[in-house]
Amino acid sequence: MSNVSGFCQNCVSLFTPPPKHESSHSARVAELLCCNDPPLLSELAAFKHDVTQYQSIVADLQERISMARAFLDPLVAALIEAEARLQDAKSLIRPICHLPNEILMQIFHFCIPTFPAVATAYNALDSTTVPWTLTHICQRWRNVARSLPNLW
């Protein structure tokens, strides 16, 4: 039987936070933790009960987290794969991918420095400048850049 959220009862209980278990001695616990005094003998039974109760809560939460991970890990893997496919598809439909080589050549020519101060410092052998950077975009751009003697 499924509920409104589309999860079965086991899944709903898996993702439902447990009820808060407040210790009746929370103010006293804070006091004892601050001063490092030992608890009174009359408090020991309650604190031992708290230890048992919280060990059970921790074990239950660890089990539920393990089950949730087993459920979520395949979903996360599928999400990562879908996001990668989405990026691939977006990359393929970008307008720059459809520019004719002649237009790319014109754009590449505009990348060469023409100002005298910049042009004199321009070193075509510097791999961090044009035309080298253009050849590292993709194989098509590398081929177009190599076909332009003016870039080199």
Chimera marker file (.cmm) of the C-alpha trace (Angstrom):
<marker_set name="trace">
<marker id="1" x="0.000" y="0.000" z="0.000" r="1" g="1" b="0" radius="0.5"/>
<marker id="2" x="1.431" y="3.389" z="-0.884" r="1" g="1" b="0" radius="0.5"/>
<marker id="3" x="0.714" y="6.761" z="0.607" r="1" g="1" b="0" radius="0.5"/>
<marker id="4" x="0.323" y="10.165" z="-1.034" r="1" g="1" b="0" radius="0.5"/>
<marker id="5" x="4.065" y="10.710" z="-1.491" r="1" g="1" b="0" radius="0.5"/>
<marker id="6" x="4.399" y="7.560" z="-3.588" r="1" g="1" b="0" radius="0.5"/>
<marker id="7" x="6.495" y="5.657" z="-1.059" r="1" g="1" b="0" radius="0.5"/>
<marker id="8" x="5.549" y="2.363" z="0.521" r="1" g="1" b="0" radius="0.5"/>
<marker id="9" x="5.114" y="2.256" z="4.280" r="1" g="1" b="0" radius="0.5"/>
<marker id="10" x="8.615" y="0.810" z="4.746" r="1" g="1" b="0" radius="0.5"/>
<marker id="11" x="10.141" y="3.656" z="2.769" r="1" g="1" b="0" radius="0.5"/>
<marker id="12" x="8.058" y="6.253" z="4.576" r="1" g="1" b="0" radius="0.5"/>
<marker id="13" x="9.230" y="4.918" z="7.931" r="1" g="1" b="0" radius="0.5"/>
<marker id="14" x="12.782" y="4.853" z="6.587" r="1" g="1" b="0" radius="0.5"/>
<marker id="15" x="12.698" y="8.566" z="5.851" r="1" g="1" b="0" radius="0.5"/>
<marker id="16" x="10.606" y="9.616" z="8.839" r="1" g="1" b="0" radius="0.5"/>
<marker id="17" x="12.771" y="11.147" z="11.540" r="1" g="1" b="0" radius="0.5"/>
<marker id="18" x="12.601" y="9.341" z="14.850" r="1" g="1" b="0" radius="0.5"/>
<marker id="19" x="10.835" y="11.007" z="17.742" r="1" g="1" b="0" radius="0.5"/>
<marker id="20" x="13.069" y="13.138" z="19.903" r="1" g="1" b="0" radius="0.5"/>
<marker id="21" x="14.090" y="11.426" z="23.109" r="1" g="1" b="0" radius="0.5"/>
<marker id="22" x="14.799" y="14.137" z="25.598" r="1" g="1" b="0" radius="0.5"/>
<marker id="23" x="16.529" y="13.091" z="28.745" r="1" g="1" b="0" radius="0.5"/>
<marker id="24" x="14.745" y="14.211" z="31.860" r="1" g="1" b="0" radius="0.5"/>
<marker id="25" x="18.150" y="15.185" z="33.169" r="1" g="1" b="0" radius="0.5"/>
<marker id="26" x="19.286" y="17.390" z="30.250" r="1" g="1" b="0" radius="0.5"/>
<marker id="27" x="19.972" y="20.434" z="32.468" r="1" g="1" b="0" radius="0.5"/>
<marker id="28" x="21.744" y="18.220" z="34.968" r="1" g="1" b="0" radius="0.5"/>
<marker id="29" x="23.747" y="16.549" z="32.187" r="1" g="1" b="0" radius="0.5"/>
<marker id="30" x="24.911" y="19.946" z="30.962" r="1" g="1" b="0" radius="0.5"/>
<marker id="31" x="25.883" y="20.895" z="34.496" r="1" g="1" b="0" radius="0.5"/>
<marker id="32" x="27.830" y="17.671" z="35.031" r="1" g="1" b="0" radius="0.5"/>
<marker id="33" x="29.584" y="17.908" z="31.685" r="1" g="1" b="0" radius="0.5"/>
<marker id="34" x="30.721" y="21.461" z="32.433" r="1" g="1" b="0" radius="0.5"/>
<marker id="35" x="32.171" y="20.767" z="35.853" r="1" g="1" b="0" radius="0.5"/>
<marker id="36" x="33.290" y="17.129" z="35.485" r="1" g="1" b="0" radius="0.5"/>
<marker id="37" x="31.691" y="16.220" z="38.832" r="1" g="1" b="0" radius="0.5"/>
<marker id="38" x="30.454" y="12.648" z="39.151" r="1" g="1" b="0" radius="0.5"/>
<marker id="39" x="26.692" y="12.087" z="39.005" r="1" g="1" b="0" radius="0.5"/>
<marker id="40" x="24.840" y="11.304" z="42.196" r="1" g="1" b="0" radius="0.5"/>
<marker id="41" x="24.149" y="7.629" z="42.882" r="1" g="1" b="0" radius="0.5"/>
<marker id="42" x="20.442" y="8.318" z="42.464" r="1" g="1" b="0" radius="0.5"/>
<marker id="43" x="21.126" y="9.662" z="38.923" r="1" g="1" b="0" radius="0.5"/>
<marker id="44" x="23.232" y="6.726" z="37.734" r="1" g="1" b="0" radius="0.5"/>
<marker id="45" x="20.260" y="4.473" z="36.923" r="1" g="1" b="0" radius="0.5"/>
<marker id="46" x="18.672" y="7.180" z="34.754" r="1" g="1" b="0" radius="0.5"/>
<marker id="47" x="21.961" y="7.837" z="32.952" r="1" g="1" b="0" radius="0.5"/>
<marker id="48" x="22.501" y="4.094" z="32.375" r="1" g="1" b="0" radius="0.5"/>
<marker id="49" x="18.977" y="3.941" z="30.961" r="1" g="1" b="0" radius="0.5"/>
<marker id="50" x="19.838" y="6.906" z="28.688" r="1" g="1" b="0" radius="0.5"/>
<marker id="51" x="22.960" y="5.063" z="27.473" r="1" g="1" b="0" radius="0.5"/>
<marker id="52" x="20.922" y="1.982" z="26.595" r="1" g="1" b="0" radius="0.5"/>
<marker id="53" x="18.186" y="4.053" z="24.967" r="1" g="1" b="0" radius="0.5"/>
<marker id="54" x="20.599" y="6.138" z="22.888" r="1" g="1" b="0" radius="0.5"/>
<marker id="55" x="22.612" y="3.079" z="21.844" r="1" g="1" b="0" radius="0.5"/>
<marker id="56" x="19.374" y="1.649" z="20.486" r="1" g="1" b="0" radius="0.5"/>
<marker id="57" x="18.523" y="4.933" z="18.741" r="1" g="1" b="0" radius="0.5"/>
<marker id="58" x="22.008" y="5.162" z="17.220" r="1" g="1" b="0" radius="0.5"/>
<marker id="59" x="21.838" y="1.552" z="15.981" r="1" g="1" b="0" radius="0.5"/>
<marker id="60" x="18.379" y="2.168" z="14.497" r="1" g="1" b="0" radius="0.5"/>
<marker id="61" x="19.523" y="5.357" z="12.754" r="1" g="1" b="0" radius="0.5"/>
<marker id="62" x="22.651" y="3.667" z="11.403" r="1" g="1" b="0" radius="0.5"/>
<marker id="63" x="20.548" y="0.850" z="9.988" r="1" g="1" b="0" radius="0.5"/>
<marker id="64" x="18.065" y="3.290" z="8.447" r="1" g="1" b="0" radius="0.5"/>
<marker id="65" x="20.889" y="5.355" z="6.958" r="1" g="1" b="0" radius="0.5"/>
<marker id="66" x="22.433" y="2.202" z="5.506" r="1" g="1" b="0" radius="0.5"/>
<marker id="67" x="19.089" y="1.229" z="3.977" r="1" g="1" b="0" radius="0.5"/>
<marker id="68" x="18.563" y="4.758" z="2.657" r="1" g="1" b="0" radius="0.5"/>
<marker id="69" x="22.029" y="4.740" z="1.088" r="1" g="1" b="0" radius="0.5"/>
<marker id="70" x="21.286" y="1.417" z="-0.580" r="1" g="1" b="0" radius="0.5"/>
<marker id="71" x="18.133" y="2.999" z="-1.982" r="1" g="1" b="0" radius="0.5"/>
<marker id="72" x="19.722" y="6.352" z="-2.887" r="1" g="1" b="0" radius="0.5"/>
<marker id="73" x="23.103" y="5.253" z="-4.300" r="1" g="1" b="0" radius="0.5"/>
<marker id="74" x="21.630" y="3.893" z="-7.564" r="1" g="1" b="0" radius="0.5"/>
<marker id="75" x="19.524" y="7.048" z="-7.883" r="1" g="1" b="0" radius="0.5"/>
<marker id="76" x="22.576" y="9.260" z="-7.372" r="1" g="1" b="0" radius="0.5"/>
<marker id="77" x="24.518" y="7.240" z="-9.954" r="1" g="1" b="0" radius="0.5"/>
<marker id="78" x="21.625" y="7.573" z="-12.415" r="1" g="1" b="0" radius="0.5"/>
<marker id="79" x="21.445" y="11.316" z="-11.724" r="1" g="1" b="0" radius="0.5"/>
<marker id="80" x="25.169" y="11.757" z="-12.385" r="1" g="1" b="0" radius="0.5"/>
<marker id="81" x="24.846" y="9.819" z="-15.639" r="1" g="1" b="0" radius="0.5"/>
<marker id="82" x="21.782" y="11.838" z="-16.714" r="1" g="1" b="0" radius="0.5"/>
<marker id="83" x="23.547" y="15.133" z="-15.922" r="1" g="1" b="0" radius="0.5"/>
<marker id="84" x="26.558" y="14.038" z="-17.998" r="1" g="1" b="0" radius="0.5"/>
<marker id="85" x="24.284" y="13.124" z="-20.919" r="1" g="1" b="0" radius="0.5"/>
<marker id="86" x="22.488" y="16.466" z="-20.530" r="1" g="1" b="0" radius="0.5"/>
<marker id="87" x="25.806" y="18.343" z="-20.705" r="1" g="1" b="0" radius="0.5"/>
<marker id="88" x="26.807" y="16.327" z="-23.778" r="1" g="1" b="0" radius="0.5"/>
<marker id="89" x="23.522" y="17.136" z="-25.503" r="1" g="1" b="0" radius="0.5"/>
<marker id="90" x="23.802" y="20.841" z="-24.602" r="1" g="1" b="0" radius="0.5"/>
<marker id="91" x="27.356" y="20.921" z="-25.945" r="1" g="1" b="0" radius="0.5"/>
<marker id="92" x="26.237" y="19.505" z="-29.264" r="1" g="1" b="0" radius="0.5"/>
<marker id="93" x="23.530" y="22.113" z="-29.849" r="1" g="1" b="0" radius="0.5"/>
<marker id="94" x="25.594" y="25.210" z="-28.984" r="1" g="1" b="0" radius="0.5"/>
<marker id="95" x="25.596" y="27.705" z="-31.854" r="1" g="1" b="0" radius="0.5"/>
<marker id="96" x="29.412" y="27.897" z="-31.963" r="1" g="1" b="0" radius="0.5"/>
<marker id="97" x="29.478" y="24.268" z="-33.065" r="1" g="1" b="0" radius="0.5"/>
<marker id="98" x="27.559" y="25.155" z="-36.193" r="1" g="1" b="0" radius="0.5"/>
<marker id="99" x="29.666" y="28.086" z="-37.369" r="1" g="1" b="0" radius="0.5"/>
<marker id="100" x="31.229" y="27.546" z="-40.785" r="1" g="1" b="0" radius="0.5"/>
<marker id="101" x="35.018" y="27.258" z="-40.844" r="1" g="1" b="0" radius="0.5"/>
<marker id="102" x="35.255" y="30.553" z="-42.738" r="1" g="1" b="0" radius="0.5"/>
<marker id="103" x="33.598" y="32.412" z="-39.842" r="1" g="1" b="0" radius="0.5"/>
<marker id="104" x="35.910" y="30.702" z="-37.349" r="1" g="1" b="0" radius="0.5"/>
<marker id="105" x="38.881" y="31.821" z="-39.443" r="1" g="1" b="0" radius="0.5"/>
<marker id="106" x="37.698" y="35.424" z="-39.255" r="1" g="1" b="0" radius="0.5"/>
<marker id="107" x="37.238" y="35.178" z="-35.494" r="1" g="1" b="0" radius="0.5"/>
<marker id="108" x="40.705" y="33.647" z="-35.116" r="1" g="1" b="0" radius="0.5"/>
<marker id="109" x="42.250" y="36.553" z="-37.071" r="1" g="1" b="0" radius="0.5"/>
<marker id="110" x="40.684" y="38.984" z="-34.581" r="1" g="1" b="0" radius="0.5"/>
<marker id="111" x="42.483" y="37.142" z="-31.781" r="1" g="1" b="0" radius="0.5"/>
<marker id="112" x="45.929" y="38.192" z="-33.037" r="1" g="1" b="0" radius="0.5"/>
<marker id="113" x="47.151" y="41.341" z="-31.267" r="1" g="1" b="0" radius="0.5"/>
<marker id="114" x="47.285" y="44.369" z="-33.549" r="1" g="1" b="0" radius="0.5"/>
<marker id="115" x="48.178" y="47.160" z="-31.125" r="1" g="1" b="0" radius="0.5"/>
<marker id="116" x="51.869" y="48.079" z="-31.551" r="1" g="1" b="0" radius="0.5"/>
<marker id="117" x="52.763" y="47.647" z="-27.869" r="1" g="1" b="0" radius="0.5"/>
<marker id="118" x="51.054" y="44.279" z="-27.676" r="1" g="1" b="0" radius="0.5"/>
<marker id="119" x="52.155" y="43.139" z="-31.125" r="1" g="1" b="0" radius="0.5"/>
<marker id="120" x="55.842" y="43.709" z="-30.361" r="1" g="1" b="0" radius="0.5"/>
<marker id="121" x="55.555" y="41.605" z="-27.206" r="1" g="1" b="0" radius="0.5"/>
<marker id="122" x="53.574" y="38.931" z="-29.063" r="1" g="1" b="0" radius="0.5"/>
<marker id="123" x="55.368" y="35.607" z="-29.187" r="1" g="1" b="0" radius="0.5"/>
<marker id="124" x="53.757" y="33.001" z="-31.405" r="1" g="1" b="0" radius="0.5"/>
<marker id="125" x="55.800" y="30.292" z="-29.682" r="1" g="1" b="0" radius="0.5"/>
<marker id="126" x="54.304" y="31.032" z="-26.242" r="1" g="1" b="0" radius="0.5"/>
<marker id="127" x="51.898" y="28.138" z="-25.612" r="1" g="1" b="0" radius="0.5"/>
<marker id="128" x="49.685" y="30.290" z="-23.366" r="1" g="1" b="0" radius="0.5"/>
<marker id="129" x="48.770" y="32.709" z="-26.149" r="1" g="1" b="0" radius="0.5"/>
<marker id="130" x="46.977" y="32.664" z="-29.480" r="1" g="1" b="0" radius="0.5"/>
<marker id="131" x="47.226" y="30.592" z="-31.687" r="1" g="1" b="0" radius="0.5"/>
<marker id="132" x="48.131" y="27.804" z="-29.273" r="1" g="1" b="0" radius="0.5"/>
<marker id="133" x="45.141" y="28.324" z="-27.027" r="1" g="1" b="0" radius="0.5"/>
<marker id="134" x="42.810" y="28.066" z="-30.014" r="1" g="1" b="0" radius="0.5"/>
<marker id="135" x="44.279" y="24.681" z="-30.917" r="1" g="1" b="0" radius="0.5"/>
<marker id="136" x="43.366" y="23.282" z="-27.501" r="1" g="1" b="0" radius="0.5"/>
<marker id="137" x="39.595" y="23.796" z="-27.790" r="1" g="1" b="0" radius="0.5"/>
<marker id="138" x="38.747" y="20.874" z="-30.051" r="1" g="1" b="0" radius="0.5"/>
<marker id="139" x="40.070" y="19.003" z="-33.065" r="1" g="1" b="0" radius="0.5"/>
<marker id="140" x="38.058" y="21.105" z="-35.500" r="1" g="1" b="0" radius="0.5"/>
<marker id="141" x="39.444" y="24.364" z="-34.089" r="1" g="1" b="0" radius="0.5"/>
<marker id="142" x="42.963" y="22.897" z="-34.155" r="1" g="1" b="0" radius="0.5"/>
<marker id="143" x="42.571" y="22.030" z="-37.849" r="1" g="1" b="0" radius="0.5"/>
<marker id="144" x="41.149" y="25.475" z="-38.665" r="1" g="1" b="0" radius="0.5"/>
<marker id="145" x="43.924" y="27.254" z="-36.729" r="1" g="1" b="0" radius="0.5"/>
<marker id="146" x="46.638" y="25.157" z="-38.387" r="1" g="1" b="0" radius="0.5"/>
<marker id="147" x="45.223" y="26.020" z="-41.803" r="1" g="1" b="0" radius="0.5"/>
<marker id="148" x="45.777" y="29.753" z="-41.184" r="1" g="1" b="0" radius="0.5"/>
<marker id="149" x="49.410" y="30.734" z="-41.824" r="1" g="1" b="0" radius="0.5"/>
<marker id="150" x="48.707" y="34.306" z="-40.616" r="1" g="1" b="0" radius="0.5"/>
<marker id="151" x="48.178" y="33.012" z="-37.080" r="1" g="1" b="0" radius="0.5"/>
<marker id="152" x="51.651" y="31.580" z="-36.912" r="1" g="1" b="0" radius="0.5"/>
<link id1="1" id2="2" r="1" g="1" b="0" radius="0.2"/>
<link id1="2" id2="3" r="1" g="1" b="0" radius="0.2"/>
<link id1="3" id2="4" r="1" g="1" b="0" radius="0.2"/>
<link id1="4" id2="5" r="1" g="1" b="0" radius="0.2"/>
<link id1="5" id2="6" r="1" g="1" b="0" radius="0.2"/>
<link id1="6" id2="7" r="1" g="1" b="0" radius="0.2"/>
<link id1="7" id2="8" r="1" g="1" b="0" radius="0.2"/>
<link id1="8" id2="9" r="1" g="1" b="0" radius="0.2"/>
<link id1="9" id2="10" r="1" g="1" b="0" radius="0.2"/>
<link id1="10" id2="11" r="1" g="1" b="0" radius="0.2"/>
<link id1="11" id2="12" r="1" g="1" b="0" radius="0.2"/>
<link id1="12" id2="13" r="1" g="1" b="0" radius="0.2"/>
<link id1="13" id2="14" r="1" g="1" b="0" radius="0.2"/>
<link id1="14" id2="15" r="1" g="1" b="0" radius="0.2"/>
<link id1="15" id2="16" r="1" g="1" b="0" radius="0.2"/>
<link id1="16" id2="17" r="1" g="1" b="0" radius="0.2"/>
<link id1="17" id2="18" r="1" g="1" b="0" radius="0.2"/>
<link id1="18" id2="19" r="1" g="1" b="0" radius="0.2"/>
<link id1="19" id2="20" r="1" g="1" b="0" radius="0.2"/>
<link id1="20" id2="21" r="1" g="1" b="0" radius="0.2"/>
<link id1="21" id2="22" r="1" g="1" b="0" radius="0.2"/>
<link id1="22" id2="23" r="1" g="1" b="0" radius="0.2"/>
<link id1="23" id2="24" r="1" g="1" b="0" radius="0.2"/>
<link id1="24" id2="25" r="1" g="1" b="0" radius="0.2"/>
<link id1="25" id2="26" r="1" g="1" b="0" radius="0.2"/>
<link id1="26" id2="27" r="1" g="1" b="0" radius="0.2"/>
<link id1="27" id2="28" r="1" g="1" b="0" radius="0.2"/>
<link id1="28" id2="29" r="1" g="1" b="0" radius="0.2"/>
<link id1="29" id2="30" r="1" g="1" b="0" radius="0.2"/>
<link id1="30" id2="31" r="1" g="1" b="0" radius="0.2"/>
<link id1="31" id2="32" r="1" g="1" b="0" radius="0.2"/>
<link id1="32" id2="33" r="1" g="1" b="0" radius="0.2"/>
<link id1="33" id2="34" r="1" g="1" b="0" radius="0.2"/>
<link id1="34" id2="35" r="1" g="1" b="0" radius="0.2"/>
<link id1="35" id2="36" r="1" g="1" b="0" radius="0.2"/>
<link id1="36" id2="37" r="1" g="1" b="0" radius="0.2"/>
<link id1="37" id2="38" r="1" g="1" b="0" radius="0.2"/>
<link id1="38" id2="39" r="1" g="1" b="0" radius="0.2"/>
<link id1="39" id2="40" r="1" g="1" b="0" radius="0.2"/>
<link id1="40" id2="41" r="1" g="1" b="0" radius="0.2"/>
<link id1="41" id2="42" r="1" g="1" b="0" radius="0.2"/>
<link id1="42" id2="43" r="1" g="1" b="0" radius="0.2"/>
<link id1="43" id2="44" r="1" g="1" b="0" radius="0.2"/>
<link id1="44" id2="45" r="1" g="1" b="0" radius="0.2"/>
<link id1="45" id2="46" r="1" g="1" b="0" radius="0.2"/>
<link id1="46" id2="47" r="1" g="1" b="0" radius="0.2"/>
<link id1="47" id2="48" r="1" g="1" b="0" radius="0.2"/>
<link id1="48" id2="49" r="1" g="1" b="0" radius="0.2"/>
<link id1="49" id2="50" r="1" g="1" b="0" radius="0.2"/>
<link id1="50" id2="51" r="1" g="1" b="0" radius="0.2"/>
<link id1="51" id2="52" r="1" g="1" b="0" radius="0.2"/>
<link id1="52" id2="53" r="1" g="1" b="0" radius="0.2"/>
<link id1="53" id2="54" r="1" g="1" b="0" radius="0.2"/>
<link id1="54" id2="55" r="1" g="1" b="0" radius="0.2"/>
<link id1="55" id2="56" r="1" g="1" b="0" radius="0.2"/>
<link id1="56" id2="57" r="1" g="1" b="0" radius="0.2"/>
<link id1="57" id2="58" r="1" g="1" b="0" radius="0.2"/>
<link id1="58" id2="59" r="1" g="1" b="0" radius="0.2"/>
<link id1="59" id2="60" r="1" g="1" b="0" radius="0.2"/>
<link id1="60" id2="61" r="1" g="1" b="0" radius="0.2"/>
<link id1="61" id2="62" r="1" g="1" b="0" radius="0.2"/>
<link id1="62" id2="63" r="1" g="1" b="0" radius="0.2"/>
<link id1="63" id2="64" r="1" g="1" b="0" radius="0.2"/>
<link id1="64" id2="65" r="1" g="1" b="0" radius="0.2"/>
<link id1="65" id2="66" r="1" g="1" b="0" radius="0.2"/>
<link id1="66" id2="67" r="1" g="1" b="0" radius="0.2"/>
<link id1="67" id2="68" r="1" g="1" b="0" radius="0.2"/>
<link id1="68" id2="69" r="1" g="1" b="0" radius="0.2"/>
<link id1="69" id2="70" r="1" g="1" b="0" radius="0.2"/>
<link id1="70" id2="71" r="1" g="1" b="0" radius="0.2"/>
<link id1="71" id2="72" r="1" g="1" b="0" radius="0.2"/>
<link id1="72" id2="73" r="1" g="1" b="0" radius="0.2"/>
<link id1="73" id2="74" r="1" g="1" b="0" radius="0.2"/>
<link id1="74" id2="75" r="1" g="1" b="0" radius="0.2"/>
<link id1="75" id2="76" r="1" g="1" b="0" radius="0.2"/>
<link id1="76" id2="77" r="1" g="1" b="0" radius="0.2"/>
<link id1="77" id2="78" r="1" g="1" b="0" radius="0.2"/>
<link id1="78" id2="79" r="1" g="1" b="0" radius="0.2"/>
<link id1="79" id2="80" r="1" g="1" b="0" radius="0.2"/>
<link id1="80" id2="81" r="1" g="1" b="0" radius="0.2"/>
<link id1="81" id2="82" r="1" g="1" b="0" radius="0.2"/>
<link id1="82" id2="83" r="1" g="1" b="0" radius="0.2"/>
<link id1="83" id2="84" r="1" g="1" b="0" radius="0.2"/>
<link id1="84" id2="85" r="1" g="1" b="0" radius="0.2"/>
<link id1="85" id2="86" r="1" g="1" b="0" radius="0.2"/>
<link id1="86" id2="87" r="1" g="1" b="0" radius="0.2"/>
<link id1="87" id2="88" r="1" g="1" b="0" radius="0.2"/>
<link id1="88" id2="89" r="1" g="1" b="0" radius="0.2"/>
<link id1="89" id2="90" r="1" g="1" b="0" radius="0.2"/>
<link id1="90" id2="91" r="1" g="1" b="0" radius="0.2"/>
<link id1="91" id2="92" r="1" g="1" b="0" radius="0.2"/>
<link id1="92" id2="93" r="1" g="1" b="0" radius="0.2"/>
<link id1="93" id2="94" r="1" g="1" b="0" radius="0.2"/>
<link id1="94" id2="95" r="1" g="1" b="0" radius="0.2"/>
<link id1="95" id2="96" r="1" g="1" b="0" radius="0.2"/>
<link id1="96" id2="97" r="1" g="1" b="0" radius="0.2"/>
<link id1="97" id2="98" r="1" g="1" b="0" radius="0.2"/>
<link id1="98" id2="99" r="1" g="1" b="0" radius="0.2"/>
<link id1="99" id2="100" r="1" g="1" b="0" radius="0.2"/>
<link id1="100" id2="101" r="1" g="1" b="0" radius="0.2"/>
<link id1="101" id2="102" r="1" g="1" b="0" radius="0.2"/>
<link id1="102" id2="103" r="1" g="1" b="0" radius="0.2"/>
<link id1="103" id2="104" r="1" g="1" b="0" radius="0.2"/>
<link id1="104" id2="105" r="1" g="1" b="0" radius="0.2"/>
<link id1="105" id2="106" r="1" g="1" b="0" radius="0.2"/>
<link id1="106" id2="107" r="1" g="1" b="0" radius="0.2"/>
<link id1="107" id2="108" r="1" g="1" b="0" radius="0.2"/>
<link id1="108" id2="109" r="1" g="1" b="0" radius="0.2"/>
<link id1="109" id2="110" r="1" g="1" b="0" radius="0.2"/>
<link id1="110" id2="111" r="1" g="1" b="0" radius="0.2"/>
<link id1="111" id2="112" r="1" g="1" b="0" radius="0.2"/>
<link id1="112" id2="113" r="1" g="1" b="0" radius="0.2"/>
<link id1="113" id2="114" r="1" g="1" b="0" radius="0.2"/>
<link id1="114" id2="115" r="1" g="1" b="0" radius="0.2"/>
<link id1="115" id2="116" r="1" g="1" b="0" radius="0.2"/>
<link id1="116" id2="117" r="1" g="1" b="0" radius="0.2"/>
<link id1="117" id2="118" r="1" g="1" b="0" radius="0.2"/>
<link id1="118" id2="119" r="1" g="1" b="0" radius="0.2"/>
<link id1="119" id2="120" r="1" g="1" b="0" radius="0.2"/>
<link id1="120" id2="121" r="1" g="1" b="0" radius="0.2"/>
<link id1="121" id2="122" r="1" g="1" b="0" radius="0.2"/>
<link id1="122" id2="123" r="1" g="1" b="0" radius="0.2"/>
<link id1="123" id2="124" r="1" g="1" b="0" radius="0.2"/>
<link id1="124" id2="125" r="1" g="1" b="0" radius="0.2"/>
<link id1="125" id2="126" r="1" g="1" b="0" radius="0.2"/>
<link id1="126" id2="127" r="1" g="1" b="0" radius="0.2"/>
<link id1="127" id2="128" r="1" g="1" b="0" radius="0.2"/>
<link id1="128" id2="129" r="1" g="1" b="0" radius="0.2"/>
<link id1="129" id2="130" r="1" g="1" b="0" radius="0.2"/>
<link id1="130" id2="131" r="1" g="1" b="0" radius="0.2"/>
<link id1="131" id2="132" r="1" g="1" b="0" radius="0.2"/>
<link id1="132" id2="133" r="1" g="1" b="0" radius="0.2"/>
<link id1="133" id2="134" r="1" g="1" b="0" radius="0.2"/>
<link id1="134" id2="135" r="1" g="1" b="0" radius="0.2"/>
<link id1="135" id2="136" r="1" g="1" b="0" radius="0.2"/>
<link id1="136" id2="137" r="1" g="1" b="0" radius="0.2"/>
<link id1="137" id2="138" r="1" g="1" b="0" radius="0.2"/>
<link id1="138" id2="139" r="1" g="1" b="0" radius="0.2"/>
<link id1="139" id2="140" r="1" g="1" b="0" radius="0.2"/>
<link id1="140" id2="141" r="1" g="1" b="0" radius="0.2"/>
<link id1="141" id2="142" r="1" g="1" b="0" radius="0.2"/>
<link id1="142" id2="143" r="1" g="1" b="0" radius="0.2"/>
<link id1="143" id2="144" r="1" g="1" b="0" radius="0.2"/>
<link id1="144" id2="145" r="1" g="1" b="0" radius="0.2"/>
<link id1="145" id2="146" r="1" g="1" b="0" radius="0.2"/>
<link id1="146" id2="147" r="1" g="1" b="0" radius="0.2"/>
<link id1="147" id2="148" r="1" g="1" b="0" radius="0.2"/>
<link id1="148" id2="149" r="1" g="1" b="0" radius="0.2"/>
<link id1="149" id2="150" r="1" g="1" b="0" radius="0.2"/>
<link id1="150" id2="151" r="1" g="1" b="0" radius="0.2"/>
<link id1="151" id2="152" r="1" g="1" b="0" radius="0.2"/>
</marker_set>
